[in-house]
Amino acid sequence: MSDPKSEALKMMPYGFYVITSKTDDDENAMVLNWITQASYEPQLIALGLQKTSHSYGLIEKGKVFGVNIFKQADADIVKGFTKGRAKNPDKMKDASYTHAPETGVPVIEGAAAYLECKVVGKLETGGDHDIILGEVVGAGVNKPGDAGETLNLPDLGWNYAG
Ligand SMILES: Cc1cc2nc3c(=O)[nH]c(=O)nc-3n(C[C@H](O)[C@H](O)[C@H](O)COP(=O)(O)O)c2cc1C
């Protein structure tokens, strides 16, 4: 029997992003769809971040993260970051990226735009993901356009909800 809570949660539409992180001696990139703007002033972003991910430890330590936004036409770039560090230890070695000026977080080559954020809060949910709150302290737009052209989770036929 299907669980209507899971079924309803799966009906919520999501974007799809590459979240980057860094400390003094490590950097990483992961895919994520649980993200939203959470305030206009200051401009805040909230992430639902898996506690067991490698990125979680880096964001906790480095206190910064990047949000890489892609066009639908560039979906193939994002696919290189779907595996976790444990399964794909070389994912950053194989990736092309630069560093954002304010925080130094990786900016993935081919991203249409990026946000760089400083962590300003964390909500320990007691569940398998925590909520990380970041203030947007910088951004860049490489391929201008509207949100209708942005890569979303359903464009890939994948699901992460329920
Ligand atoms: C389609 C898809 C959506 C995902 N969405 C999220 C998400 O919203 N939040 C999250 O913490 N992990 C999400 N993940 C899982 C992470 O990408 C996964 O835990 C990854 O291994 C973490 O990488 P890391 O260990 O290198 O940090 C998603 C994975 C996929 C394939």
The ligand as an SDF file (V2000), in Angstrom:
LIG
                    3D

 31 33  0  0  0  0  0  0  0  0999 V2000
   18.5870   13.1070   -7.3420 C   0  0  0  0  0  0  0  0  0  0  0  0
   19.3270   13.3070   -6.0710 C   0  0  0  0  0  0  0  0  0  0  0  0
   18.9300   14.2960   -5.1920 C   0  0  0  0  0  0  0  0  0  0  0  0
   19.5800   14.4880   -3.9700 C   0  0  0  0  0  0  0  0  0  0  0  0
   19.1680   15.4680   -3.1230 N   0  0  0  0  0  0  0  0  0  0  0  0
   19.7990   15.6190   -1.9330 C   0  0  0  0  0  0  0  0  0  0  0  0
   19.3950   16.6210   -1.0130 C   0  0  0  0  0  0  0  0  0  0  0  0
   18.4770   17.4040   -1.2580 O   0  0  0  0  0  0  0  0  0  0  0  0
   20.0620   16.7150    0.1640 N   0  0  0  0  0  0  0  0  0  0  0  0
   21.1030   15.8950    0.4790 C   0  0  0  0  0  0  0  0  0  0  0  0
   21.6950   16.0430    1.5440 O   0  0  0  0  0  0  0  0  0  0  0  0
   21.4900   14.9170   -0.3650 N   0  0  0  0  0  0  0  0  0  0  0  0
   20.8710   14.7730   -1.5550 C   0  0  0  0  0  0  0  0  0  0  0  0
   21.2740   13.7980   -2.4010 N   0  0  0  0  0  0  0  0  0  0  0  0
   22.2530   12.8280   -1.9420 C   0  0  0  0  0  0  0  0  0  0  0  0
   23.6650   13.3120   -2.0330 C   0  0  0  0  0  0  0  0  0  0  0  0
   23.9630   13.7860   -3.3230 O   0  0  0  0  0  0  0  0  0  0  0  0
   24.5440   12.1350   -1.6290 C   0  0  0  0  0  0  0  0  0  0  0  0
   24.4020   11.9110   -0.2420 O   0  0  0  0  0  0  0  0  0  0  0  0
   25.9940   12.3190   -1.9640 C   0  0  0  0  0  0  0  0  0  0  0  0
   26.6030   11.0630   -1.8420 O   0  0  0  0  0  0  0  0  0  0  0  0
   26.7370   13.2620   -1.0330 C   0  0  0  0  0  0  0  0  0  0  0  0
   28.0120   13.4400   -1.5390 O   0  0  0  0  0  0  0  0  0  0  0  0
   29.2890   13.6140   -0.5930 P   0  0  0  0  0  0  0  0  0  0  0  0
   29.3050   12.4380    0.3490 O   0  0  0  0  0  0  0  0  0  0  0  0
   30.4460   13.6120   -1.5310 O   0  0  0  0  0  0  0  0  0  0  0  0
   29.1050   14.9070    0.1320 O   0  0  0  0  0  0  0  0  0  0  0  0
   20.6550   13.6400   -3.6290 C   0  0  0  0  0  0  0  0  0  0  0  0
   21.0780   12.6490   -4.5210 C   0  0  0  0  0  0  0  0  0  0  0  0
   20.4330   12.4970   -5.7250 C   0  0  0  0  0  0  0  0  0  0  0  0
   20.9370   11.4360   -6.6850 C   0  0  0  0  0  0  0  0  0  0  0  0
  1  2  1  0
  2  3  1  0
  2 30  2  0
  3  4  2  0
  4  5  1  0
  4 28  1  0
  5  6  2  0
  6  7  1  0
  6 13  1  0
  7  8  2  0
  7  9  1  0
  9 10  1  0
 10 11  2  0
 10 12  1  0
 12 13  2  0
 13 14  1  0
 14 15  1  0
 14 28  1  0
 15 16  1  0
 16 17  1  0
 16 18  1  0
 18 19  1  0
 18 20  1  0
 20 21  1  0
 20 22  1  0
 22 23  1  0
 23 24  1  0
 24 25  2  0
 24 26  1  0
 24 27  1  0
 28 29  2  0
 29 30  1  0
 30 31  1  0
M  END
$$$$
